[in-house]
Amino acid sequence: MSRQSSSPTAGTTMRNAVKSVLFRTDQTTTIEECRRCGKTIESRETVCPVCDCDDIVEYRIQ
């Protein structure tokens, strides 16, 4: 069974971040993830959907 979701996976988000660094543009890429479990989350979320931790870190890649 395949699982399909409308939200990007952590792999997809990380892949896009790496592409933005390798193929430089003037844009800044922001990655937000939970400090407890490492789940990459959507920027509008303030609590991790996996472990309910509210300690979210933001990485900005320029």
VMD Tcl script that builds the backbone (N, CA, C; Angstrom):
set m [mol new atoms 186]
animate dup $m
set s [atomselect $m all]
$s set {name element resname resid chain x y z} {
  {N N MET 1 A 0.827 -1.178 0.000}
  {CA C MET 1 A 0.000 0.000 0.000}
  {C C MET 1 A 0.870 1.240 0.000}
  {N N SER 2 A 0.566 2.195 -0.824}
  {CA C SER 2 A 1.321 3.438 -0.827}
  {C C SER 2 A 0.540 4.499 -0.083}
  {N N ARG 3 A 1.260 5.325 0.633}
  {CA C ARG 3 A 0.646 6.393 1.403}
  {C C ARG 3 A 0.883 7.699 0.680}
  {N N GLN 4 A -0.157 8.408 0.357}
  {CA C GLN 4 A -0.013 9.691 -0.318}
  {C C GLN 4 A -0.510 10.786 0.595}
  {N N SER 5 A 0.189 11.888 0.574}
  {CA C SER 5 A -0.147 13.016 1.421}
  {C C SER 5 A 0.015 14.299 0.624}
  {N N SER 6 A -0.778 15.295 0.957}
  {CA C SER 6 A -0.665 16.568 0.252}
  {C C SER 6 A 0.457 17.427 0.815}
  {N N SER 7 A 0.961 17.100 2.013}
  {CA C SER 7 A 2.065 17.874 2.577}
  {C C SER 7 A 3.392 17.244 2.189}
  {N N PRO 8 A 4.425 18.082 2.053}
  {CA C PRO 8 A 5.734 17.560 1.661}
  {C C PRO 8 A 6.349 16.719 2.769}
  {N N THR 9 A 7.103 15.713 2.380}
  {CA C THR 9 A 7.788 14.886 3.360}
  {C C THR 9 A 9.076 15.566 3.786}
  {N N ALA 10 A 9.672 15.075 4.851}
  {CA C ALA 10 A 10.935 15.648 5.315}
  {C C ALA 10 A 12.003 15.510 4.238}
  {N N GLY 11 A 11.999 14.378 3.526}
  {CA C GLY 11 A 12.966 14.163 2.449}
  {C C GLY 11 A 12.799 15.168 1.327}
  {N N THR 12 A 11.560 15.442 0.965}
  {CA C THR 12 A 11.287 16.409 -0.092}
  {C C THR 12 A 11.704 17.811 0.343}
  {N N THR 13 A 11.383 18.165 1.566}
  {CA C THR 13 A 11.747 19.482 2.079}
  {C C THR 13 A 13.256 19.644 2.126}
  {N N MET 14 A 13.948 18.625 2.614}
  {CA C MET 14 A 15.409 18.692 2.695}
  {C C MET 14 A 16.020 18.723 1.302}
  {N N ARG 15 A 15.472 17.936 0.379}
  {CA C ARG 15 A 15.966 17.916 -1.008}
  {C C ARG 15 A 15.838 19.306 -1.630}
  {N N ASN 16 A 14.716 19.963 -1.412}
  {CA C ASN 16 A 14.519 21.311 -1.952}
  {C C ASN 16 A 15.494 22.306 -1.333}
  {N N ALA 17 A 15.787 22.149 -0.044}
  {CA C ALA 17 A 16.749 23.032 0.615}
  {C C ALA 17 A 18.146 22.852 0.034}
  {N N VAL 18 A 18.537 21.601 -0.182}
  {CA C VAL 18 A 19.860 21.327 -0.762}
  {C C VAL 18 A 19.948 21.879 -2.178}
  {N N LYS 19 A 18.896 21.710 -2.960}
  {CA C LYS 19 A 18.879 22.258 -4.322}
  {C C LYS 19 A 19.039 23.771 -4.301}
  {N N SER 20 A 18.375 24.426 -3.353}
  {CA C SER 20 A 18.458 25.887 -3.305}
  {C C SER 20 A 19.865 26.354 -2.968}
  {N N VAL 21 A 20.605 25.557 -2.186}
  {CA C VAL 21 A 21.982 25.916 -1.859}
  {C C VAL 21 A 22.894 25.643 -3.046}
  {N N LEU 22 A 22.732 24.488 -3.677}
  {CA C LEU 22 A 23.588 24.118 -4.799}
  {C C LEU 22 A 23.356 24.985 -6.033}
  {N N PHE 23 A 22.114 25.317 -6.288}
  {CA C PHE 23 A 21.758 26.119 -7.453}
  {C C PHE 23 A 21.337 27.501 -6.956}
  {N N ARG 24 A 22.301 28.221 -6.442}
  {CA C ARG 24 A 22.085 29.501 -5.773}
  {C C ARG 24 A 21.112 30.422 -6.499}
  {N N THR 25 A 20.235 30.984 -5.706}
  {CA C THR 25 A 19.347 32.056 -6.154}
  {C C THR 25 A 19.413 33.143 -5.089}
  {N N ASP 26 A 18.678 34.184 -5.270}
  {CA C ASP 26 A 18.657 35.263 -4.285}
  {C C ASP 26 A 17.661 34.991 -3.161}
  {N N GLN 27 A 17.057 33.831 -3.195}
  {CA C GLN 27 A 16.051 33.496 -2.198}
  {C C GLN 27 A 16.694 32.872 -0.959}
  {N N THR 28 A 16.008 33.011 0.163}
  {CA C THR 28 A 16.413 32.364 1.398}
  {C C THR 28 A 15.477 31.196 1.639}
  {N N THR 29 A 16.035 30.043 1.930}
  {CA C THR 29 A 15.236 28.862 2.241}
  {C C THR 29 A 15.175 28.716 3.754}
  {N N THR 30 A 13.982 28.489 4.267}
  {CA C THR 30 A 13.799 28.319 5.701}
  {C C THR 30 A 13.305 26.909 5.972}
  {N N ILE 31 A 13.983 26.235 6.889}
  {CA C ILE 31 A 13.585 24.894 7.311}
  {C C ILE 31 A 13.294 24.964 8.801}
  {N N GLU 32 A 12.148 24.457 9.193}
  {CA C GLU 32 A 11.795 24.429 10.605}
  {C C GLU 32 A 11.634 22.985 11.024}
  {N N GLU 33 A 12.231 22.647 12.178}
  {CA C GLU 33 A 12.116 21.278 12.657}
  {C C GLU 33 A 12.040 21.244 14.171}
  {N N CYS 34 A 11.500 20.144 14.662}
  {CA C CYS 34 A 11.344 19.923 16.095}
  {C C CYS 34 A 12.707 19.586 16.699}
  {N N ARG 35 A 13.047 20.230 17.801}
  {CA C ARG 35 A 14.315 19.943 18.467}
  {C C ARG 35 A 14.303 18.595 19.166}
  {N N ARG 36 A 13.135 18.113 19.536}
  {CA C ARG 36 A 13.062 16.848 20.262}
  {C C ARG 36 A 13.185 15.654 19.330}
  {N N CYS 37 A 12.369 15.605 18.261}
  {CA C CYS 37 A 12.347 14.402 17.415}
  {C C CYS 37 A 12.959 14.618 16.035}
  {N N GLY 38 A 13.206 15.880 15.631}
  {CA C GLY 38 A 13.843 16.156 14.354}
  {C C GLY 38 A 12.892 16.205 13.169}
  {N N LYS 39 A 11.598 16.125 13.396}
  {CA C LYS 39 A 10.605 16.166 12.314}
  {C C LYS 39 A 10.607 17.544 11.668}
  {N N THR 40 A 10.728 17.579 10.333}
  {CA C THR 40 A 10.612 18.830 9.593}
  {C C THR 40 A 9.132 19.177 9.515}
  {N N ILE 41 A 8.795 20.407 9.878}
  {CA C ILE 41 A 7.390 20.795 9.951}
  {C C ILE 41 A 7.113 21.997 9.063}
  {N N GLU 42 A 5.840 22.260 8.857}
  {CA C GLU 42 A 5.403 23.432 8.111}
  {C C GLU 42 A 5.610 24.663 8.992}
  {N N SER 43 A 5.947 25.785 8.388}
  {CA C SER 43 A 6.269 26.991 9.154}
  {C C SER 43 A 5.083 27.538 9.947}
  {N N ARG 44 A 3.884 27.207 9.560}
  {CA C ARG 44 A 2.723 27.738 10.279}
  {C C ARG 44 A 2.421 26.952 11.558}
  {N N GLU 45 A 3.070 25.808 11.753}
  {CA C GLU 45 A 2.842 24.992 12.936}
  {C C GLU 45 A 3.718 25.476 14.084}
  {N N THR 46 A 3.151 25.520 15.282}
  {CA C THR 46 A 3.912 25.943 16.453}
  {C C THR 46 A 4.185 24.777 17.389}
  {N N VAL 47 A 3.558 23.629 17.128}
  {CA C VAL 47 A 3.754 22.427 17.925}
  {C C VAL 47 A 4.015 21.270 16.965}
  {N N CYS 48 A 4.978 20.423 17.307}
  {CA C CYS 48 A 5.310 19.270 16.471}
  {C C CYS 48 A 4.132 18.303 16.414}
  {N N PRO 49 A 3.725 17.897 15.204}
  {CA C PRO 49 A 2.602 16.968 15.079}
  {C C PRO 49 A 2.962 15.541 15.502}
  {N N VAL 50 A 4.245 15.252 15.664}
  {CA C VAL 50 A 4.678 13.904 16.036}
  {C C VAL 50 A 4.771 13.739 17.549}
  {N N CYS 51 A 5.455 14.677 18.217}
  {CA C CYS 51 A 5.704 14.493 19.650}
  {C C CYS 51 A 5.103 15.595 20.537}
  {N N ASP 52 A 4.368 16.528 19.945}
  {CA C ASP 52 A 3.710 17.629 20.666}
  {C C ASP 52 A 4.673 18.570 21.391}
  {N N CYS 53 A 5.911 18.582 20.980}
  {CA C CYS 53 A 6.896 19.494 21.559}
  {C C CYS 53 A 6.726 20.878 20.925}
  {N N ASP 54 A 6.881 21.923 21.722}
  {CA C ASP 54 A 6.755 23.277 21.159}
  {C C ASP 54 A 8.118 23.948 20.975}
  {N N ASP 55 A 9.194 23.179 21.088}
  {CA C ASP 55 A 10.544 23.702 20.890}
  {C C ASP 55 A 10.941 23.492 19.421}
  {N N ILE 56 A 10.616 24.480 18.604}
  {CA C ILE 56 A 10.829 24.402 17.156}
  {C C ILE 56 A 12.022 25.295 16.797}
  {N N VAL 57 A 12.936 24.765 16.000}
  {CA C VAL 57 A 14.113 25.521 15.569}
  {C C VAL 57 A 13.944 25.888 14.096}
  {N N GLU 58 A 14.454 27.040 13.722}
  {CA C GLU 58 A 14.345 27.528 12.348}
  {C C GLU 58 A 15.742 27.720 11.774}
  {N N TYR 59 A 16.003 27.080 10.637}
  {CA C TYR 59 A 17.272 27.233 9.925}
  {C C TYR 59 A 17.024 28.048 8.662}
  {N N ARG 60 A 17.823 29.066 8.450}
  {CA C ARG 60 A 17.726 29.864 7.226}
  {C C ARG 60 A 18.959 29.634 6.389}
  {N N ILE 61 A 18.750 29.172 5.172}
  {CA C ILE 61 A 19.857 28.883 4.258}
  {C C ILE 61 A 19.832 29.935 3.172}
  {N N GLN 62 A 20.944 30.655 3.034}
  {CA C GLN 62 A 21.010 31.709 2.035}
  {C C GLN 62 A 21.952 31.326 0.933}
}
mol reanalyze $m
mol bondsrecalc $m
mol representation Tube
mol addrep $m
